[in-house]
């Protein structure tokens, strides 16, 4: 009986924290895109050009996500320098945080996401990942504060097309791999040309209850 009470209390606390996040999350800037077609839970999106902050880290998906998030958060929270100045500046948080497996031969000018760095698209075996945030739209390479940590870099990326698979819940390695395979299979069924590895985009803080979590697998494709 006591254990049930504790579980119910923890559930209520988690629910309150998640609901408290909903208000601020609505104001968090997200990348600009247009939905070209939709077949729930899949979408084909066209993303506008953007500026990203990225880093390349090693470890499994969860380890890399944590390391990458901390490095970029350190940059946007003030470990930076304004152009032609000695001052630093805070940069607004955006969503999502993207994780993408990477080839070890891909340079730091590749897209900033959380992405495994193996030659395959297998999330479970990758040990190198690219983590990225899209920077707020008021910034460009000329006016954004520059990172002081050389592990973080800034890059402008052109407009791109993606197949996107939307889902909720926790992201275990096995589940992310399964969702990645589903996104690739759907792209194949639609005769779309895949030009990038699957990327995991996460929009919520870690305390968000599973049913409220917003996750997406994104696979870059040629313009349909």
C-alpha beads as a LAMMPS data file, in Angstrom:
LAMMPS data file: protein, C-alpha beads

224 atoms
223 bonds

1 atom types
1 bond types

-500.0 500.0 xlo xhi
-500.0 500.0 ylo yhi
-500.0 500.0 zlo zhi

Masses

1 110.0

Atoms # bond

1 1 1 0.000 0.000 0.000
2 1 1 2.819 2.388 0.882
3 1 1 4.639 1.576 -2.368
4 1 1 1.475 2.346 -4.334
5 1 1 1.179 5.706 -2.564
6 1 1 4.799 6.517 -3.399
7 1 1 4.262 5.582 -7.033
8 1 1 1.142 7.730 -7.249
9 1 1 2.971 10.649 -5.640
10 1 1 5.869 10.363 -8.083
11 1 1 3.413 10.147 -10.975
12 1 1 1.654 13.331 -9.835
13 1 1 4.986 15.158 -9.455
14 1 1 6.091 14.080 -12.918
15 1 1 2.768 15.176 -14.382
16 1 1 3.039 18.607 -12.737
17 1 1 6.604 19.058 -14.003
18 1 1 5.593 18.030 -17.510
19 1 1 2.610 20.363 -17.526
20 1 1 4.776 23.199 -16.237
21 1 1 7.098 22.632 -19.188
22 1 1 4.257 22.886 -21.731
23 1 1 3.892 26.643 -21.267
24 1 1 7.551 27.576 -21.807
25 1 1 7.927 24.937 -24.529
26 1 1 5.300 26.686 -26.612
27 1 1 7.596 29.725 -26.783
28 1 1 10.738 27.766 -27.711
29 1 1 11.717 28.385 -31.319
30 1 1 11.799 25.409 -33.665
31 1 1 13.214 25.054 -37.182
32 1 1 11.005 26.456 -39.952
33 1 1 9.532 23.902 -42.342
34 1 1 6.584 23.177 -44.619
35 1 1 4.780 19.832 -44.688
36 1 1 4.690 18.645 -48.294
37 1 1 2.676 15.495 -47.607
38 1 1 1.432 13.613 -44.572
39 1 1 0.500 9.980 -43.961
40 1 1 0.339 9.603 -40.190
41 1 1 2.760 9.027 -38.494
42 1 1 4.959 9.995 -41.483
43 1 1 5.529 13.397 -43.081
44 1 1 7.647 14.760 -45.887
45 1 1 8.966 18.179 -44.842
46 1 1 10.890 20.943 -46.558
47 1 1 13.116 22.780 -44.069
48 1 1 14.294 26.359 -44.545
49 1 1 18.026 27.186 -44.382
50 1 1 19.307 27.452 -40.831
51 1 1 22.327 28.082 -38.636
52 1 1 23.340 25.298 -36.290
53 1 1 25.735 24.756 -33.388
54 1 1 27.201 21.259 -33.480
55 1 1 29.651 18.931 -31.809
56 1 1 31.010 15.445 -32.460
57 1 1 31.182 13.065 -29.486
58 1 1 31.854 9.399 -28.764
59 1 1 29.953 6.800 -26.731
60 1 1 26.621 5.068 -27.035
61 1 1 23.531 7.103 -27.962
62 1 1 22.634 8.169 -24.419
63 1 1 26.222 8.969 -23.423
64 1 1 26.790 10.965 -26.604
65 1 1 23.500 12.821 -26.226
66 1 1 24.416 13.905 -22.700
67 1 1 27.960 14.947 -23.629
68 1 1 26.825 16.798 -26.729
69 1 1 23.986 18.576 -24.953
70 1 1 26.297 19.796 -22.197
71 1 1 28.878 21.099 -24.678
72 1 1 26.359 23.074 -26.721
73 1 1 24.423 24.220 -23.652
74 1 1 27.701 25.570 -22.249
75 1 1 28.114 27.580 -25.463
76 1 1 24.600 29.036 -25.571
77 1 1 24.548 29.813 -21.838
78 1 1 27.578 32.066 -22.108
79 1 1 30.849 30.315 -22.945
80 1 1 31.118 32.443 -26.057
81 1 1 32.310 35.813 -27.324
82 1 1 30.409 38.419 -29.310
83 1 1 31.922 39.358 -32.681
84 1 1 34.442 42.203 -32.382
85 1 1 33.969 42.299 -28.603
86 1 1 35.228 40.732 -25.394
87 1 1 31.698 40.352 -24.055
88 1 1 29.670 37.180 -23.959
89 1 1 25.957 36.637 -24.481
90 1 1 23.294 34.076 -23.703
91 1 1 21.506 32.490 -26.668
92 1 1 17.909 31.296 -26.365
93 1 1 17.316 27.562 -26.171
94 1 1 15.664 25.971 -29.205
95 1 1 14.151 22.563 -29.933
96 1 1 14.792 19.839 -30.875
97 1 1 18.121 18.395 -29.815
98 1 1 19.152 16.176 -32.727
99 1 1 21.332 13.074 -32.544
100 1 1 22.782 11.419 -35.631
101 1 1 25.234 8.543 -36.190
102 1 1 28.321 9.689 -38.094
103 1 1 30.976 8.247 -40.329
104 1 1 34.410 8.740 -38.827
105 1 1 35.445 10.435 -42.086
106 1 1 32.752 13.123 -41.915
107 1 1 34.221 16.501 -41.011
108 1 1 32.847 19.017 -38.549
109 1 1 31.174 20.824 -41.449
110 1 1 28.560 18.092 -41.723
111 1 1 25.078 18.695 -40.341
112 1 1 24.775 19.247 -36.609
113 1 1 22.549 16.566 -35.161
114 1 1 22.794 13.672 -32.791
115 1 1 23.914 11.052 -35.231
116 1 1 26.001 7.867 -34.855
117 1 1 29.430 7.956 -36.474
118 1 1 29.568 4.488 -37.958
119 1 1 29.351 3.719 -41.660
120 1 1 25.969 2.072 -41.148
121 1 1 22.637 3.487 -39.979
122 1 1 22.595 1.161 -36.961
123 1 1 21.965 3.173 -33.804
124 1 1 22.811 0.213 -31.591
125 1 1 26.381 -0.260 -32.827
126 1 1 27.408 3.343 -33.514
127 1 1 30.031 4.883 -31.193
128 1 1 30.418 8.364 -32.689
129 1 1 27.612 10.887 -32.938
130 1 1 26.870 14.391 -34.125
131 1 1 24.721 16.538 -31.805
132 1 1 23.205 19.820 -32.928
133 1 1 20.830 22.638 -32.030
134 1 1 19.377 25.006 -34.609
135 1 1 20.185 28.560 -33.547
136 1 1 17.444 31.216 -33.145
137 1 1 16.449 32.795 -36.461
138 1 1 17.793 36.276 -35.637
139 1 1 21.362 34.987 -35.876
140 1 1 23.698 34.461 -38.806
141 1 1 27.418 33.702 -38.923
142 1 1 28.221 37.426 -38.798
143 1 1 26.291 38.358 -35.644
144 1 1 26.127 35.223 -33.512
145 1 1 28.476 34.904 -30.495
146 1 1 31.388 32.602 -31.296
147 1 1 32.013 29.482 -29.167
148 1 1 35.142 29.555 -27.015
149 1 1 35.287 25.754 -26.811
150 1 1 36.790 24.404 -30.062
151 1 1 34.670 21.263 -29.672
152 1 1 31.621 23.341 -30.670
153 1 1 31.321 24.821 -34.147
154 1 1 28.786 26.880 -36.085
155 1 1 27.599 26.147 -39.592
156 1 1 24.976 27.355 -42.028
157 1 1 23.033 24.592 -43.740
158 1 1 20.892 24.971 -46.871
159 1 1 17.235 24.059 -47.224
160 1 1 16.643 20.301 -47.099
161 1 1 13.899 17.711 -47.453
162 1 1 13.255 15.037 -44.821
163 1 1 11.053 12.047 -44.239
164 1 1 9.913 12.362 -40.626
165 1 1 8.441 9.636 -38.408
166 1 1 6.674 11.002 -35.312
167 1 1 6.209 8.997 -32.103
168 1 1 6.087 9.321 -28.304
169 1 1 7.554 7.369 -25.395
170 1 1 11.068 6.509 -24.278
171 1 1 13.999 6.171 -26.677
172 1 1 15.843 2.924 -26.070
173 1 1 18.520 2.039 -28.600
174 1 1 16.433 -0.860 -29.878
175 1 1 13.346 1.330 -30.311
176 1 1 15.233 4.109 -32.086
177 1 1 16.754 1.533 -34.435
178 1 1 13.315 0.049 -35.147
179 1 1 11.801 3.482 -35.854
180 1 1 14.757 4.329 -38.104
181 1 1 14.159 1.174 -40.126
182 1 1 10.456 2.027 -40.392
183 1 1 11.272 5.515 -41.721
184 1 1 13.722 4.097 -44.275
185 1 1 11.213 1.463 -45.382
186 1 1 8.466 4.076 -45.829
187 1 1 10.825 6.226 -47.917
188 1 1 11.593 3.173 -50.062
189 1 1 7.888 2.423 -50.503
190 1 1 7.318 5.994 -51.704
191 1 1 10.265 5.729 -54.147
192 1 1 12.097 8.552 -52.376
193 1 1 15.883 8.887 -52.650
194 1 1 17.555 8.736 -49.225
195 1 1 20.692 10.890 -49.006
196 1 1 21.394 10.906 -45.262
197 1 1 21.462 8.722 -42.159
198 1 1 18.497 8.594 -39.763
199 1 1 18.603 11.280 -37.065
200 1 1 16.822 11.286 -33.703
201 1 1 15.179 14.598 -32.755
202 1 1 14.027 15.010 -29.146
203 1 1 11.894 17.966 -28.057
204 1 1 11.305 17.425 -24.332
205 1 1 13.199 17.641 -21.027
206 1 1 14.120 14.300 -19.403
207 1 1 11.395 14.458 -16.737
208 1 1 8.574 14.488 -19.331
209 1 1 6.199 11.545 -18.960
210 1 1 6.487 9.006 -21.806
211 1 1 3.021 9.677 -23.268
212 1 1 3.820 13.400 -23.562
213 1 1 7.222 12.995 -25.198
214 1 1 7.665 14.224 -28.752
215 1 1 10.242 12.276 -30.722
216 1 1 11.019 12.218 -34.425
217 1 1 13.205 10.140 -36.711
218 1 1 14.378 12.350 -39.591
219 1 1 15.897 10.985 -42.804
220 1 1 17.209 13.413 -45.404
221 1 1 15.945 12.771 -48.945
222 1 1 16.368 14.351 -52.351
223 1 1 13.636 16.831 -53.294
224 1 1 10.570 14.700 -54.123

Bonds

1 1 1 2
2 1 2 3
3 1 3 4
4 1 4 5
5 1 5 6
6 1 6 7
7 1 7 8
8 1 8 9
9 1 9 10
10 1 10 11
11 1 11 12
12 1 12 13
13 1 13 14
14 1 14 15
15 1 15 16
16 1 16 17
17 1 17 18
18 1 18 19
19 1 19 20
20 1 20 21
21 1 21 22
22 1 22 23
23 1 23 24
24 1 24 25
25 1 25 26
26 1 26 27
27 1 27 28
28 1 28 29
29 1 29 30
30 1 30 31
31 1 31 32
32 1 32 33
33 1 33 34
34 1 34 35
35 1 35 36
36 1 36 37
37 1 37 38
38 1 38 39
39 1 39 40
40 1 40 41
41 1 41 42
42 1 42 43
43 1 43 44
44 1 44 45
45 1 45 46
46 1 46 47
47 1 47 48
48 1 48 49
49 1 49 50
50 1 50 51
51 1 51 52
52 1 52 53
53 1 53 54
54 1 54 55
55 1 55 56
56 1 56 57
57 1 57 58
58 1 58 59
59 1 59 60
60 1 60 61
61 1 61 62
62 1 62 63
63 1 63 64
64 1 64 65
65 1 65 66
66 1 66 67
67 1 67 68
68 1 68 69
69 1 69 70
70 1 70 71
71 1 71 72
72 1 72 73
73 1 73 74
74 1 74 75
75 1 75 76
76 1 76 77
77 1 77 78
78 1 78 79
79 1 79 80
80 1 80 81
81 1 81 82
82 1 82 83
83 1 83 84
84 1 84 85
85 1 85 86
86 1 86 87
87 1 87 88
88 1 88 89
89 1 89 90
90 1 90 91
91 1 91 92
92 1 92 93
93 1 93 94
94 1 94 95
95 1 95 96
96 1 96 97
97 1 97 98
98 1 98 99
99 1 99 100
100 1 100 101
101 1 101 102
102 1 102 103
103 1 103 104
104 1 104 105
105 1 105 106
106 1 106 107
107 1 107 108
108 1 108 109
109 1 109 110
110 1 110 111
111 1 111 112
112 1 112 113
113 1 113 114
114 1 114 115
115 1 115 116
116 1 116 117
117 1 117 118
118 1 118 119
119 1 119 120
120 1 120 121
121 1 121 122
122 1 122 123
123 1 123 124
124 1 124 125
125 1 125 126
126 1 126 127
127 1 127 128
128 1 128 129
129 1 129 130
130 1 130 131
131 1 131 132
132 1 132 133
133 1 133 134
134 1 134 135
135 1 135 136
136 1 136 137
137 1 137 138
138 1 138 139
139 1 139 140
140 1 140 141
141 1 141 142
142 1 142 143
143 1 143 144
144 1 144 145
145 1 145 146
146 1 146 147
147 1 147 148
148 1 148 149
149 1 149 150
150 1 150 151
151 1 151 152
152 1 152 153
153 1 153 154
154 1 154 155
155 1 155 156
156 1 156 157
157 1 157 158
158 1 158 159
159 1 159 160
160 1 160 161
161 1 161 162
162 1 162 163
163 1 163 164
164 1 164 165
165 1 165 166
166 1 166 167
167 1 167 168
168 1 168 169
169 1 169 170
170 1 170 171
171 1 171 172
172 1 172 173
173 1 173 174
174 1 174 175
175 1 175 176
176 1 176 177
177 1 177 178
178 1 178 179
179 1 179 180
180 1 180 181
181 1 181 182
182 1 182 183
183 1 183 184
184 1 184 185
185 1 185 186
186 1 186 187
187 1 187 188
188 1 188 189
189 1 189 190
190 1 190 191
191 1 191 192
192 1 192 193
193 1 193 194
194 1 194 195
195 1 195 196
196 1 196 197
197 1 197 198
198 1 198 199
199 1 199 200
200 1 200 201
201 1 201 202
202 1 202 203
203 1 203 204
204 1 204 205
205 1 205 206
206 1 206 207
207 1 207 208
208 1 208 209
209 1 209 210
210 1 210 211
211 1 211 212
212 1 212 213
213 1 213 214
214 1 214 215
215 1 215 216
216 1 216 217
217 1 217 218
218 1 218 219
219 1 219 220
220 1 220 221
221 1 221 222
222 1 222 223
223 1 223 224
